[in-house]
Amino acid sequence: MLRIAIISVMILIPAPCEAAILNVLPDVAKLEHGLALVVKGSLDWEGGNTDMTIAGGQGMIAYKGNQGLVYFTGGGSYGVVFDEEFNRAYSEHL
């Protein structure tokens, strides 16, 4: 009964969301046994007809043992395009 109530609320009260398919298999295939940590960052800037500045970052933590794998990745970006600010964040686990 609780499941039906939760699903009904989710259907009747929509919320904006965004989804993307991320392929993590190349990252997972390279892992050796043990703990891995990866941090990446970027900065994009364009001038001229489109003034745009976007800063972003991504992190990944993974632990691979004999029995399985724990994998988490997350990141986000912040930018200004045409004097409009935006930000975006995502996370994923396996």
N, C-alpha and C positions, 0 to 999 in steps of 0.2 A: 504494500500500500504506500509506503514511504517513497519507493522508487517512482511510482506513478505520479505522486505529488511533485517530486523534484523535476521529473521530465516535463510535466504540465507547466510548471513555473518557467522552466527554461524555454519552452515553446511560446508561451504567452507574453513573456517579458524579454523581447530581444535586446541584445546589447551589441554594439559594434565590436568586431574582432577582425583579426587578420591572420592568415595561415600561410605557411610555405612548406614545401617539401625540401628537406635538407638531406643530402647524401653523406652520411657519416662513415660509410663502410671503408672508404680509402684511409681515413684517419685510424679507424679501429684495426684494420689489417696490418698497419705498420707497428703497432704496439708490441713491445716485449713484455715479459712478466714483470710486474712491479708497478710503481706509481709514475705517472707522467703528468706534466703541467706545461701548457703552452699559452703564451700571451702574445696577441697581435694588436697592432694599432695602425691607423691610417689618418691622413689629412689631405683633403682635396680642396683645391681653390681654383676658381675660374673667374676671370674678369672679362669685360667687354659687353656684349649684348645681354648676357646673363651673369649677374653677380651672384656667385654661389660659394659658400664655404661649408664643408661637411667634415666633422671629426668623428671617428668611430673606433671601436675597440672590440676585441673578442677574446675570450678565455676558454680553456678546455682543461678539465681535470679528469683523469681516467686511472683506474686501477684494474690490472689484469692479473688474475690468479689462476691456479690450476683448475678451479671449478667454474669460473665465469668472469664476467667483466662488469664493472660499474663505470659509467661514462656520463659526464655532464658538460654541456657547453652553453655558454651564454654570451650575450654581447649587446651592443647598442650603438646608436649614432645620434649625433646632434648636429643640426645644420641651420643655415640661414640662406634662403633663396628668395630674391626679390623682396628683401626686408621682412620676410615671413619666417618665423622660427618653427622648427619641427624637431621631434625626437622619436626614436623608435627603439624598442628593446625586444629581445627574444631569449628564450632558453629552451633547452632540449636535454633529455636524458635517455639513457638506454640501459 
